[in-house]
Amino acid sequence: MGLSQRQVAEAVGISQSSYAMIEGGHRHPRKEVEKKLADFFGVTVDELFFGQDYHESRLEEPDQKEQE
């Protein structure tokens, strides 16, 4: 998106250093910060932290079980 860590952090109400630790995988945010980040980027929390494949595979599991 062409934004700095500082811009994203300010948009969701956390410090730049906290955001850098989250982005680097050294810290996991509180639930309310997870939601703010997901909303900011226009994705679900699962997509933000686990990727699109994780979200899609969780949606597909019940269908796969029914087919077996």
PDB file of N, CA, C and O in Angstrom:
ATOM      1  N   MET A   1       0.814  -1.195   0.000  1.00  0.00           N
ATOM      2  CA  MET A   1       0.000   0.000   0.000  1.00  0.00           C
ATOM      3  C   MET A   1       0.859   1.261   0.000  1.00  0.00           C
ATOM      4  O   MET A   1       0.341   2.369  -0.143  1.00  0.00           O
ATOM      5  N   GLY A   2       2.142   1.096   0.157  1.00  0.00           N
ATOM      6  CA  GLY A   2       3.033   2.240   0.129  1.00  0.00           C
ATOM      7  C   GLY A   2       3.011   3.072   1.399  1.00  0.00           C
ATOM      8  O   GLY A   2       3.366   4.250   1.365  1.00  0.00           O
ATOM      9  N   LEU A   3       2.608   2.494   2.508  1.00  0.00           N
ATOM     10  CA  LEU A   3       2.542   3.213   3.779  1.00  0.00           C
ATOM     11  C   LEU A   3       3.709   2.813   4.674  1.00  0.00           C
ATOM     12  O   LEU A   3       4.213   1.693   4.602  1.00  0.00           O
ATOM     13  N   SER A   4       4.118   3.735   5.501  1.00  0.00           N
ATOM     14  CA  SER A   4       5.174   3.426   6.465  1.00  0.00           C
ATOM     15  C   SER A   4       4.567   2.723   7.676  1.00  0.00           C
ATOM     16  O   SER A   4       3.355   2.755   7.888  1.00  0.00           O
ATOM     17  N   GLN A   5       5.422   2.096   8.457  1.00  0.00           N
ATOM     18  CA  GLN A   5       4.957   1.473   9.693  1.00  0.00           C
ATOM     19  C   GLN A   5       4.329   2.525  10.597  1.00  0.00           C
ATOM     20  O   GLN A   5       3.323   2.261  11.254  1.00  0.00           O
ATOM     21  N   ARG A   6       4.907   3.685  10.630  1.00  0.00           N
ATOM     22  CA  ARG A   6       4.392   4.757  11.471  1.00  0.00           C
ATOM     23  C   ARG A   6       2.969   5.148  11.045  1.00  0.00           C
ATOM     24  O   ARG A   6       2.112   5.373  11.899  1.00  0.00           O
ATOM     25  N   GLN A   7       2.717   5.230   9.753  1.00  0.00           N
ATOM     26  CA  GLN A   7       1.380   5.596   9.262  1.00  0.00           C
ATOM     27  C   GLN A   7       0.344   4.544   9.646  1.00  0.00           C
ATOM     28  O   GLN A   7      -0.757   4.888  10.077  1.00  0.00           O
ATOM     29  N   VAL A   8       0.685   3.271   9.495  1.00  0.00           N
ATOM     30  CA  VAL A   8      -0.247   2.202   9.863  1.00  0.00           C
ATOM     31  C   VAL A   8      -0.481   2.218  11.365  1.00  0.00           C
ATOM     32  O   VAL A   8      -1.620   2.119  11.821  1.00  0.00           O
ATOM     33  N   ALA A   9       0.585   2.340  12.125  1.00  0.00           N
ATOM     34  CA  ALA A   9       0.479   2.354  13.589  1.00  0.00           C
ATOM     35  C   ALA A   9      -0.412   3.498  14.063  1.00  0.00           C
ATOM     36  O   ALA A   9      -1.272   3.297  14.920  1.00  0.00           O
ATOM     37  N   GLU A  10      -0.217   4.681  13.520  1.00  0.00           N
ATOM     38  CA  GLU A  10      -1.042   5.825  13.904  1.00  0.00           C
ATOM     39  C   GLU A  10      -2.503   5.603  13.541  1.00  0.00           C
ATOM     40  O   GLU A  10      -3.398   5.999  14.288  1.00  0.00           O
ATOM     41  N   ALA A  11      -2.749   4.971  12.398  1.00  0.00           N
ATOM     42  CA  ALA A  11      -4.123   4.732  11.951  1.00  0.00           C
ATOM     43  C   ALA A  11      -4.883   3.797  12.882  1.00  0.00           C
ATOM     44  O   ALA A  11      -6.102   3.911  13.015  1.00  0.00           O
ATOM     45  N   VAL A  12      -4.174   2.870  13.530  1.00  0.00           N
ATOM     46  CA  VAL A  12      -4.844   1.914  14.419  1.00  0.00           C
ATOM     47  C   VAL A  12      -4.615   2.222  15.900  1.00  0.00           C
ATOM     48  O   VAL A  12      -5.113   1.506  16.769  1.00  0.00           O
ATOM     49  N   GLY A  13      -3.863   3.284  16.185  1.00  0.00           N
ATOM     50  CA  GLY A  13      -3.711   3.728  17.566  1.00  0.00           C
ATOM     51  C   GLY A  13      -2.678   3.008  18.397  1.00  0.00           C
ATOM     52  O   GLY A  13      -2.849   2.861  19.607  1.00  0.00           O
ATOM     53  N   ILE A  14      -1.604   2.555  17.767  1.00  0.00           N
ATOM     54  CA  ILE A  14      -0.506   1.923  18.510  1.00  0.00           C
ATOM     55  C   ILE A  14       0.806   2.607  18.130  1.00  0.00           C
ATOM     56  O   ILE A  14       0.850   3.396  17.185  1.00  0.00           O
ATOM     57  N   SER A  15       1.859   2.306  18.857  1.00  0.00           N
ATOM     58  CA  SER A  15       3.157   2.913  18.550  1.00  0.00           C
ATOM     59  C   SER A  15       3.793   2.227  17.344  1.00  0.00           C
ATOM     60  O   SER A  15       3.471   1.084  17.018  1.00  0.00           O
ATOM     61  N   GLN A  16       4.682   2.934  16.705  1.00  0.00           N
ATOM     62  CA  GLN A  16       5.394   2.378  15.547  1.00  0.00           C
ATOM     63  C   GLN A  16       6.223   1.171  15.966  1.00  0.00           C
ATOM     64  O   GLN A  16       6.308   0.190  15.226  1.00  0.00           O
ATOM     65  N   SER A  17       6.831   1.235  17.141  1.00  0.00           N
ATOM     66  CA  SER A  17       7.648   0.105  17.590  1.00  0.00           C
ATOM     67  C   SER A  17       6.787  -1.129  17.859  1.00  0.00           C
ATOM     68  O   SER A  17       7.210  -2.250  17.575  1.00  0.00           O
ATOM     69  N   SER A  18       5.585  -0.933  18.404  1.00  0.00           N
ATOM     70  CA  SER A  18       4.675  -2.068  18.614  1.00  0.00           C
ATOM     71  C   SER A  18       4.274  -2.682  17.282  1.00  0.00           C
ATOM     72  O   SER A  18       4.256  -3.903  17.132  1.00  0.00           O
ATOM     73  N   TYR A  19       3.954  -1.827  16.316  1.00  0.00           N
ATOM     74  CA  TYR A  19       3.573  -2.338  15.002  1.00  0.00           C
ATOM     75  C   TYR A  19       4.733  -3.087  14.352  1.00  0.00           C
ATOM     76  O   TYR A  19       4.526  -4.134  13.737  1.00  0.00           O
ATOM     77  N   ALA A  20       5.940  -2.564  14.482  1.00  0.00           N
ATOM     78  CA  ALA A  20       7.113  -3.234  13.906  1.00  0.00           C
ATOM     79  C   ALA A  20       7.297  -4.624  14.516  1.00  0.00           C
ATOM     80  O   ALA A  20       7.644  -5.570  13.809  1.00  0.00           O
ATOM     81  N   MET A  21       7.067  -4.748  15.811  1.00  0.00           N
ATOM     82  CA  MET A  21       7.193  -6.055  16.470  1.00  0.00           C
ATOM     83  C   MET A  21       6.109  -7.018  15.999  1.00  0.00           C
ATOM     84  O   MET A  21       6.370  -8.208  15.827  1.00  0.00           O
ATOM     85  N   ILE A  22       4.889  -6.511  15.788  1.00  0.00           N
ATOM     86  CA  ILE A  22       3.796  -7.333  15.270  1.00  0.00           C
ATOM     87  C   ILE A  22       4.125  -7.785  13.853  1.00  0.00           C
ATOM     88  O   ILE A  22       4.016  -8.966  13.525  1.00  0.00           O
ATOM     89  N   GLU A  23       4.525  -6.841  13.026  1.00  0.00           N
ATOM     90  CA  GLU A  23       4.841  -7.143  11.626  1.00  0.00           C
ATOM     91  C   GLU A  23       5.997  -8.143  11.528  1.00  0.00           C
ATOM     92  O   GLU A  23       6.011  -8.993  10.637  1.00  0.00           O
ATOM     93  N   GLY A  24       6.948  -8.041  12.429  1.00  0.00           N
ATOM     94  CA  GLY A  24       8.098  -8.935  12.419  1.00  0.00           C
ATOM     95  C   GLY A  24       7.839 -10.287  13.072  1.00  0.00           C
ATOM     96  O   GLY A  24       8.709 -11.158  13.063  1.00  0.00           O
ATOM     97  N   GLY A  25       6.645 -10.468  13.642  1.00  0.00           N
ATOM     98  CA  GLY A  25       6.299 -11.738  14.266  1.00  0.00           C
ATOM     99  C   GLY A  25       6.857 -11.913  15.666  1.00  0.00           C
ATOM    100  O   GLY A  25       6.885 -13.027  16.190  1.00  0.00           O
ATOM    101  N   HIS A  26       7.303 -10.822  16.278  1.00  0.00           N
ATOM    102  CA  HIS A  26       7.881 -10.894  17.622  1.00  0.00           C
ATOM    103  C   HIS A  26       6.871 -10.609  18.718  1.00  0.00           C
ATOM    104  O   HIS A  26       7.156 -10.781  19.903  1.00  0.00           O
ATOM    105  N   ARG A  27       5.690 -10.173  18.311  1.00  0.00           N
ATOM    106  CA  ARG A  27       4.652  -9.825  19.272  1.00  0.00           C
ATOM    107  C   ARG A  27       3.301 -10.073  18.628  1.00  0.00           C
ATOM    108  O   ARG A  27       3.126  -9.844  17.431  1.00  0.00           O
ATOM    109  N   HIS A  28       2.339 -10.544  19.425  1.00  0.00           N
ATOM    110  CA  HIS A  28       0.987 -10.742  18.925  1.00  0.00           C
ATOM    111  C   HIS A  28       0.103  -9.658  19.539  1.00  0.00           C
ATOM    112  O   HIS A  28       0.135  -9.449  20.752  1.00  0.00           O
ATOM    113  N   PRO A  29      -0.679  -8.972  18.718  1.00  0.00           N
ATOM    114  CA  PRO A  29      -1.493  -7.869  19.242  1.00  0.00           C
ATOM    115  C   PRO A  29      -2.720  -8.342  20.022  1.00  0.00           C
ATOM    116  O   PRO A  29      -3.165  -9.483  19.897  1.00  0.00           O
ATOM    117  N   ARG A  30      -3.242  -7.434  20.817  1.00  0.00           N
ATOM    118  CA  ARG A  30      -4.513  -7.686  21.505  1.00  0.00           C
ATOM    119  C   ARG A  30      -5.615  -7.837  20.457  1.00  0.00           C
ATOM    120  O   ARG A  30      -5.468  -7.383  19.323  1.00  0.00           O
ATOM    121  N   LYS A  31      -6.702  -8.469  20.838  1.00  0.00           N
ATOM    122  CA  LYS A  31      -7.821  -8.732  19.907  1.00  0.00           C
ATOM    123  C   LYS A  31      -8.337  -7.452  19.256  1.00  0.00           C
ATOM    124  O   LYS A  31      -8.611  -7.436  18.055  1.00  0.00           O
ATOM    125  N   GLU A  32      -8.473  -6.381  20.033  1.00  0.00           N
ATOM    126  CA  GLU A  32      -9.008  -5.145  19.460  1.00  0.00           C
ATOM    127  C   GLU A  32      -8.051  -4.538  18.430  1.00  0.00           C
ATOM    128  O   GLU A  32      -8.492  -3.915  17.464  1.00  0.00           O
ATOM    129  N   VAL A  33      -6.748  -4.719  18.636  1.00  0.00           N
ATOM    130  CA  VAL A  33      -5.771  -4.225  17.664  1.00  0.00           C
ATOM    131  C   VAL A  33      -5.787  -5.120  16.420  1.00  0.00           C
ATOM    132  O   VAL A  33      -5.665  -4.622  15.300  1.00  0.00           O
ATOM    133  N   GLU A  34      -5.935  -6.427  16.606  1.00  0.00           N
ATOM    134  CA  GLU A  34      -6.075  -7.337  15.456  1.00  0.00           C
ATOM    135  C   GLU A  34      -7.208  -6.869  14.558  1.00  0.00           C
ATOM    136  O   GLU A  34      -7.046  -6.774  13.341  1.00  0.00           O
ATOM    137  N   LYS A  35      -8.358  -6.576  15.159  1.00  0.00           N
ATOM    138  CA  LYS A  35      -9.542  -6.157  14.401  1.00  0.00           C
ATOM    139  C   LYS A  35      -9.301  -4.832  13.693  1.00  0.00           C
ATOM    140  O   LYS A  35      -9.672  -4.677  12.530  1.00  0.00           O
ATOM    141  N   LYS A  36      -8.684  -3.875  14.376  1.00  0.00           N
ATOM    142  CA  LYS A  36      -8.395  -2.574  13.759  1.00  0.00           C
ATOM    143  C   LYS A  36      -7.451  -2.729  12.570  1.00  0.00           C
ATOM    144  O   LYS A  36      -7.644  -2.091  11.535  1.00  0.00           O
ATOM    145  N   LEU A  37      -6.429  -3.579  12.716  1.00  0.00           N
ATOM    146  CA  LEU A  37      -5.493  -3.808  11.610  1.00  0.00           C
ATOM    147  C   LEU A  37      -6.192  -4.474  10.433  1.00  0.00           C
ATOM    148  O   LEU A  37      -5.998  -4.073   9.286  1.00  0.00           O
ATOM    149  N   ALA A  38      -7.003  -5.487  10.713  1.00  0.00           N
ATOM    150  CA  ALA A  38      -7.724  -6.178   9.641  1.00  0.00           C
ATOM    151  C   ALA A  38      -8.657  -5.213   8.915  1.00  0.00           C
ATOM    152  O   ALA A  38      -8.715  -5.204   7.685  1.00  0.00           O
ATOM    153  N   ASP A  39      -9.380  -4.408   9.672  1.00  0.00           N
ATOM    154  CA  ASP A  39     -10.278  -3.421   9.061  1.00  0.00           C
ATOM    155  C   ASP A  39      -9.487  -2.420   8.220  1.00  0.00           C
ATOM    156  O   ASP A  39      -9.900  -2.065   7.116  1.00  0.00           O
ATOM    157  N   PHE A  40      -8.364  -1.973   8.741  1.00  0.00           N
ATOM    158  CA  PHE A  40      -7.535  -1.005   8.024  1.00  0.00           C
ATOM    159  C   PHE A  40      -7.095  -1.558   6.669  1.00  0.00           C
ATOM    160  O   PHE A  40      -7.119  -0.848   5.664  1.00  0.00           O
ATOM    161  N   PHE A  41      -6.692  -2.832   6.649  1.00  0.00           N
ATOM    162  CA  PHE A  41      -6.212  -3.441   5.410  1.00  0.00           C
ATOM    163  C   PHE A  41      -7.330  -4.065   4.573  1.00  0.00           C
ATOM    164  O   PHE A  41      -7.077  -4.540   3.466  1.00  0.00           O
ATOM    165  N   GLY A  42      -8.555  -4.069   5.084  1.00  0.00           N
ATOM    166  CA  GLY A  42      -9.692  -4.581   4.327  1.00  0.00           C
ATOM    167  C   GLY A  42      -9.714  -6.088   4.172  1.00  0.00           C
ATOM    168  O   GLY A  42     -10.125  -6.610   3.136  1.00  0.00           O
ATOM    169  N   VAL A  43      -9.264  -6.791   5.217  1.00  0.00           N
ATOM    170  CA  VAL A  43      -9.244  -8.253   5.207  1.00  0.00           C
ATOM    171  C   VAL A  43      -9.788  -8.767   6.535  1.00  0.00           C
ATOM    172  O   VAL A  43     -10.045  -7.986   7.451  1.00  0.00           O
ATOM    173  N   THR A  44      -9.961 -10.081   6.635  1.00  0.00           N
ATOM    174  CA  THR A  44     -10.349 -10.672   7.916  1.00  0.00           C
ATOM    175  C   THR A  44      -9.103 -10.831   8.784  1.00  0.00           C
ATOM    176  O   THR A  44      -7.977 -10.758   8.291  1.00  0.00           O
ATOM    177  N   VAL A  45      -9.318 -11.047  10.069  1.00  0.00           N
ATOM    178  CA  VAL A  45      -8.196 -11.282  10.983  1.00  0.00           C
ATOM    179  C   VAL A  45      -7.434 -12.530  10.555  1.00  0.00           C
ATOM    180  O   VAL A  45      -6.203 -12.534  10.569  1.00  0.00           O
ATOM    181  N   ASP A  46      -8.150 -13.595  10.171  1.00  0.00           N
ATOM    182  CA  ASP A  46      -7.491 -14.824   9.713  1.00  0.00           C
ATOM    183  C   ASP A  46      -6.611 -14.554   8.502  1.00  0.00           C
ATOM    184  O   ASP A  46      -5.470 -15.013   8.450  1.00  0.00           O
ATOM    185  N   GLU A  47      -7.124 -13.819   7.536  1.00  0.00           N
ATOM    186  CA  GLU A  47      -6.338 -13.517   6.336  1.00  0.00           C
ATOM    187  C   GLU A  47      -5.108 -12.687   6.683  1.00  0.00           C
ATOM    188  O   GLU A  47      -4.029 -12.904   6.130  1.00  0.00           O
ATOM    189  N   LEU A  48      -5.272 -11.743   7.593  1.00  0.00           N
ATOM    190  CA  LEU A  48      -4.156 -10.872   7.963  1.00  0.00           C
ATOM    191  C   LEU A  48      -3.034 -11.641   8.633  1.00  0.00           C
ATOM    192  O   LEU A  48      -1.862 -11.443   8.313  1.00  0.00           O
ATOM    193  N   PHE A  49      -3.385 -12.517   9.561  1.00  0.00           N
ATOM    194  CA  PHE A  49      -2.356 -13.198  10.346  1.00  0.00           C
ATOM    195  C   PHE A  49      -1.978 -14.585   9.833  1.00  0.00           C
ATOM    196  O   PHE A  49      -0.896 -15.084  10.145  1.00  0.00           O
ATOM    197  N   PHE A  50      -2.853 -15.213   9.054  1.00  0.00           N
ATOM    198  CA  PHE A  50      -2.563 -16.567   8.594  1.00  0.00           C
ATOM    199  C   PHE A  50      -2.545 -16.706   7.083  1.00  0.00           C
ATOM    200  O   PHE A  50      -2.152 -17.754   6.570  1.00  0.00           O
ATOM    201  N   GLY A  51      -2.958 -15.682   6.360  1.00  0.00           N
ATOM    202  CA  GLY A  51      -2.946 -15.709   4.901  1.00  0.00           C
ATOM    203  C   GLY A  51      -4.256 -16.193   4.314  1.00  0.00           C
ATOM    204  O   GLY A  51      -5.060 -16.834   4.991  1.00  0.00           O
ATOM    205  N   GLN A  52      -4.456 -15.884   3.067  1.00  0.00           N
ATOM    206  CA  GLN A  52      -5.685 -16.245   2.345  1.00  0.00           C
ATOM    207  C   GLN A  52      -5.890 -17.757   2.319  1.00  0.00           C
ATOM    208  O   GLN A  52      -7.018 -18.224   2.479  1.00  0.00           O
ATOM    209  N   ASP A  53      -4.828 -18.528   2.122  1.00  0.00           N
ATOM    210  CA  ASP A  53      -4.957 -19.985   2.037  1.00  0.00           C
ATOM    211  C   ASP A  53      -5.518 -20.565   3.330  1.00  0.00           C
ATOM    212  O   ASP A  53      -6.342 -21.479   3.289  1.00  0.00           O
ATOM    213  N   TYR A  54      -5.085 -20.052   4.468  1.00  0.00           N
ATOM    214  CA  TYR A  54      -5.580 -20.537   5.754  1.00  0.00           C
ATOM    215  C   TYR A  54      -7.088 -20.285   5.857  1.00  0.00           C
ATOM    216  O   TYR A  54      -7.851 -21.168   6.249  1.00  0.00           O
ATOM    217  N   HIS A  55      -7.495 -19.086   5.505  1.00  0.00           N
ATOM    218  CA  HIS A  55      -8.911 -18.723   5.581  1.00  0.00           C
ATOM    219  C   HIS A  55      -9.740 -19.608   4.655  1.00  0.00           C
ATOM    220  O   HIS A  55     -10.782 -20.120   5.063  1.00  0.00           O
ATOM    221  N   GLU A  56      -9.292 -19.792   3.423  1.00  0.00           N
ATOM    222  CA  GLU A  56     -10.035 -20.611   2.468  1.00  0.00           C
ATOM    223  C   GLU A  56     -10.079 -22.069   2.893  1.00  0.00           C
ATOM    224  O   GLU A  56     -11.117 -22.716   2.749  1.00  0.00           O
ATOM    225  N   SER A  57      -8.977 -22.604   3.413  1.00  0.00           N
ATOM    226  CA  SER A  57      -8.961 -24.014   3.807  1.00  0.00           C
ATOM    227  C   SER A  57      -9.906 -24.263   4.977  1.00  0.00           C
ATOM    228  O   SER A  57     -10.516 -25.329   5.058  1.00  0.00           O
ATOM    229  N   ARG A  58     -10.036 -23.303   5.877  1.00  0.00           N
ATOM    230  CA  ARG A  58     -10.965 -23.457   7.002  1.00  0.00           C
ATOM    231  C   ARG A  58     -12.403 -23.431   6.507  1.00  0.00           C
ATOM    232  O   ARG A  58     -13.267 -24.091   7.083  1.00  0.00           O
ATOM    233  N   LEU A  59     -12.664 -22.692   5.465  1.00  0.00           N
ATOM    234  CA  LEU A  59     -14.012 -22.660   4.910  1.00  0.00           C
ATOM    235  C   LEU A  59     -14.344 -23.937   4.163  1.00  0.00           C
ATOM    236  O   LEU A  59     -15.505 -24.341   4.101  1.00  0.00           O
ATOM    237  N   GLU A  60     -13.329 -24.574   3.595  1.00  0.00           N
ATOM    238  CA  GLU A  60     -13.552 -25.769   2.786  1.00  0.00           C
ATOM    239  C   GLU A  60     -13.647 -27.041   3.608  1.00  0.00           C
ATOM    240  O   GLU A  60     -14.197 -28.027   3.117  1.00  0.00           O
ATOM    241  N   GLU A  61     -13.145 -27.072   4.816  1.00  0.00           N
ATOM    242  CA  GLU A  61     -13.113 -28.296   5.619  1.00  0.00           C
ATOM    243  C   GLU A  61     -14.466 -28.980   5.760  1.00  0.00           C
ATOM    244  O   GLU A  61     -14.532 -30.190   5.541  1.00  0.00           O
ATOM    245  N   PRO A  62     -15.544 -28.293   6.107  1.00  0.00           N
ATOM    246  CA  PRO A  62     -16.828 -28.989   6.264  1.00  0.00           C
ATOM    247  C   PRO A  62     -17.287 -29.669   4.969  1.00  0.00           C
ATOM    248  O   PRO A  62     -17.835 -30.770   5.020  1.00  0.00           O
ATOM    249  N   ASP A  63     -17.078 -29.045   3.829  1.00  0.00           N
ATOM    250  CA  ASP A  63     -17.466 -29.641   2.562  1.00  0.00           C
ATOM    251  C   ASP A  63     -16.687 -30.909   2.284  1.00  0.00           C
ATOM    252  O   ASP A  63     -17.246 -31.895   1.804  1.00  0.00           O
ATOM    253  N   GLN A  64     -15.388 -30.887   2.587  1.00  0.00           N
ATOM    254  CA  GLN A  64     -14.556 -32.052   2.337  1.00  0.00           C
ATOM    255  C   GLN A  64     -14.994 -33.221   3.206  1.00  0.00           C
ATOM    256  O   GLN A  64     -14.985 -34.368   2.759  1.00  0.00           O
ATOM    257  N   LYS A  65     -15.376 -32.938   4.441  1.00  0.00           N
ATOM    258  CA  LYS A  65     -15.818 -33.995   5.352  1.00  0.00           C
ATOM    259  C   LYS A  65     -17.121 -34.608   4.855  1.00  0.00           C
ATOM    260  O   LYS A  65     -17.322 -35.817   4.975  1.00  0.00           O
ATOM    261  N   GLU A  66     -18.008 -33.786   4.297  1.00  0.00           N
ATOM    262  CA  GLU A  66     -19.282 -34.299   3.817  1.00  0.00           C
ATOM    263  C   GLU A  66     -19.098 -35.224   2.616  1.00  0.00           C
ATOM    264  O   GLU A  66     -19.859 -36.176   2.443  1.00  0.00           O
ATOM    265  N   GLN A  67     -18.079 -34.944   1.777  1.00  0.00           N
ATOM    266  CA  GLN A  67     -17.841 -35.736   0.580  1.00  0.00           C
ATOM    267  C   GLN A  67     -17.259 -37.101   0.910  1.00  0.00           C
ATOM    268  O   GLN A  67     -17.407 -38.040   0.127  1.00  0.00           O
ATOM    269  N   GLU A  68     -16.600 -37.226   2.059  1.00  0.00           N
ATOM    270  CA  GLU A  68     -15.991 -38.493   2.429  1.00  0.00           C
ATOM    271  C   GLU A  68     -16.995 -39.396   2.984  1.00  0.00           C
ATOM    272  O   GLU A  68     -16.672 -40.524   3.358  1.00  0.00           O
TER     273      GLU A  68
END
